[in-house]
Amino acid sequence: MHDKFGTGFSIVRGDIGGNIDRLAAAQTKDARYTTLFAIITDEVKRGEQEGGQSDTNALLWLKRATEFILLLLKRLHDDREVTLSAAASEVYYQTLNNYHTWYTSAAFTVVLKFVPSRETFFAALGTPGEQLMQDLQTLFDSFEPLLQDIQKFLADHNLDFQAKV
């Protein structure tokens, strides 16, 4: 779905894909890694959880990006009049902006100006009207508990790093 946000989000798409690839590669290294939490727990035991190349960082940023996308879709779902650009900007400042330097924030603000219209975005999803709204609600109901579990794990282990990128 993230490619439906327009070409400006290609960097975000690449970042999300890189984090998924990093975690998938870590999972294939050891048969004990049946959950993301097992991967991160072992990384913490080795003292390797910090830094931009850690699996912990990959999970943290994957969670943040997923939160952004989920909250954006929820905003569009709940307010049928808000534009995609306005919703994306609002949600960005509620979520990802907290972890971005002024430079990254400025770049992201520019990207937000190039998202497609709400109508074009929803048309690209291919599901019409109320069925799409029902599908989005199913998505929210499925993903919100997973994100809460990840956030709780990260917080319980002091892994919700606040460093800005």
C-alpha positions as CSV (number, residue, x, y, z in Angstrom):
1,M,0.0,0.0,0.0
2,H,2.9,2.4,0.7
3,D,3.6,2.8,-3.0
4,K,0.2,4.3,-3.4
5,F,1.3,7.4,-1.5
6,G,3.2,8.6,-4.6
7,T,6.8,8.8,-5.8
8,G,7.9,11.1,-3.0
9,F,7.6,8.2,-0.6
10,S,10.2,6.0,-2.4
11,I,12.8,6.8,0.3
12,V,10.3,5.7,3.0
13,R,9.5,2.6,1.0
14,G,13.2,1.8,0.8
15,D,13.7,2.3,4.5
16,I,10.8,0.1,5.4
17,G,12.0,-2.6,3.0
18,G,15.5,-2.4,4.3
19,N,14.2,-2.9,7.9
20,I,12.1,-5.9,6.9
21,D,15.1,-7.4,5.0
22,R,17.4,-6.8,8.0
23,L,15.0,-8.6,10.4
24,A,14.3,-11.4,7.9
25,A,18.0,-12.0,7.5
26,A,18.5,-12.1,11.2
27,Q,15.7,-14.6,11.5
28,T,17.3,-17.0,9.0
29,K,20.6,-17.0,11.0
30,D,19.2,-19.1,13.9
31,A,16.4,-21.6,14.2
32,R,15.6,-20.2,17.7
33,Y,14.5,-17.0,16.1
34,T,10.8,-17.8,15.8
35,T,9.8,-14.3,16.9
36,L,11.1,-10.8,16.5
37,F,11.4,-10.5,20.2
38,A,13.8,-13.5,20.3
39,I,16.1,-11.8,17.8
40,I,16.1,-8.6,19.8
41,T,16.5,-10.3,23.1
42,D,19.6,-12.1,21.8
43,E,21.0,-8.8,20.4
44,V,20.5,-7.1,23.7
45,K,22.3,-10.0,25.5
46,R,25.3,-9.5,23.1
47,G,25.2,-5.7,23.8
48,E,24.6,-4.9,20.1
49,Q,21.2,-3.3,20.3
50,E,22.3,0.3,19.7
51,G,23.3,1.9,16.5
52,G,21.7,2.4,13.1
53,Q,22.6,-1.1,11.9
54,S,21.1,-3.1,14.8
55,D,18.1,-5.3,14.5
56,T,16.6,-3.4,17.4
57,N,16.8,-0.2,15.4
58,A,15.2,-2.0,12.4
59,L,12.3,-3.1,14.5
60,L,12.0,0.3,16.2
61,W,11.8,2.2,12.9
62,L,9.6,-0.4,11.3
63,K,7.2,0.0,14.2
64,R,7.3,3.8,13.8
65,A,6.8,3.7,10.0
66,T,3.9,1.3,10.5
67,E,2.4,3.6,13.1
68,F,2.6,6.5,10.8
69,I,0.9,4.6,7.9
70,L,-1.7,3.1,10.2
71,L,-2.6,6.5,11.8
72,L,-2.7,8.2,8.4
73,L,-5.1,5.6,7.1
74,K,-7.2,5.9,10.3
75,R,-7.3,9.7,9.9
76,L,-8.5,9.3,6.3
77,H,-11.0,6.7,7.4
78,D,-12.4,8.8,10.3
79,D,-12.6,12.1,8.4
80,R,-13.9,11.6,4.9
81,E,-13.2,15.2,4.0
82,V,-9.6,15.6,4.9
83,T,-7.1,15.7,2.1
84,L,-4.3,13.1,2.0
85,S,-1.7,15.9,2.2
86,A,-3.3,17.5,5.2
87,A,-3.7,14.1,7.0
88,A,-0.2,13.0,6.2
89,S,1.3,16.3,7.5
90,E,-0.8,16.1,10.7
91,V,0.1,12.5,11.4
92,Y,3.8,13.1,10.6
93,Y,4.0,15.8,13.2
94,Q,2.3,13.5,15.8
95,T,4.6,10.6,15.1
96,L,7.8,10.6,13.1
97,N,8.7,14.2,13.5
98,N,9.6,13.5,17.1
99,Y,12.5,11.4,15.9
100,H,13.8,13.5,13.0
101,T,16.4,16.3,13.0
102,W,15.4,19.6,11.5
103,Y,16.9,18.6,8.2
104,T,15.0,15.3,7.9
105,S,11.9,17.0,9.0
106,A,12.3,19.7,6.3
107,A,12.8,17.0,3.7
108,F,9.8,15.0,4.8
109,T,7.7,18.2,4.8
110,V,8.6,18.7,1.1
111,V,7.7,15.0,0.3
112,L,4.3,15.5,1.9
113,K,3.5,18.2,-0.6
114,F,3.8,15.6,-3.5
115,V,1.3,13.0,-2.3
116,P,-1.6,12.3,-4.6
117,S,-5.1,13.6,-4.0
118,R,-7.3,11.6,-1.6
119,E,-9.4,10.5,-4.5
120,T,-6.4,9.3,-6.6
121,F,-5.0,7.4,-3.5
122,F,-8.2,5.6,-2.8
123,A,-8.8,4.8,-6.5
124,A,-5.3,3.3,-6.6
125,L,-6.2,0.9,-3.7
126,G,-8.8,-0.6,-6.1
127,T,-11.6,-1.3,-3.5
128,P,-14.6,1.0,-3.8
129,G,-16.4,3.1,-1.2
130,E,-17.7,1.5,1.9
131,Q,-16.0,-1.9,1.3
132,L,-12.7,0.0,1.5
133,M,-13.7,1.6,4.8
134,Q,-14.6,-1.9,6.1
135,D,-11.3,-3.3,4.9
136,L,-9.4,-0.4,6.6
137,Q,-11.2,-1.1,9.9
138,T,-10.2,-4.7,9.6
139,L,-6.6,-3.6,9.1
140,F,-6.8,-1.3,12.1
141,D,-8.2,-4.0,14.3
142,S,-5.5,-6.4,13.2
143,F,-2.4,-4.2,13.4
144,E,-3.1,-2.0,16.4
145,P,-2.7,-4.8,18.9
146,L,0.6,-5.9,17.2
147,L,2.0,-2.4,17.4
148,Q,1.0,-2.2,21.0
149,D,2.8,-5.5,21.8
150,I,5.9,-4.2,20.0
151,Q,5.8,-0.9,21.8
152,K,5.4,-2.6,25.2
153,F,8.3,-4.9,24.5
154,L,10.5,-2.0,23.4
155,A,9.5,0.1,26.4
156,D,9.8,-2.8,28.9
157,H,13.4,-3.4,27.7
158,N,14.3,0.3,27.4
159,L,14.8,0.0,23.7
160,D,12.6,2.9,22.5
161,F,15.6,5.0,21.6
162,Q,14.9,8.7,21.2
163,A,17.9,9.6,19.1
164,K,17.0,11.8,16.2
165,V,18.0,10.9,12.6
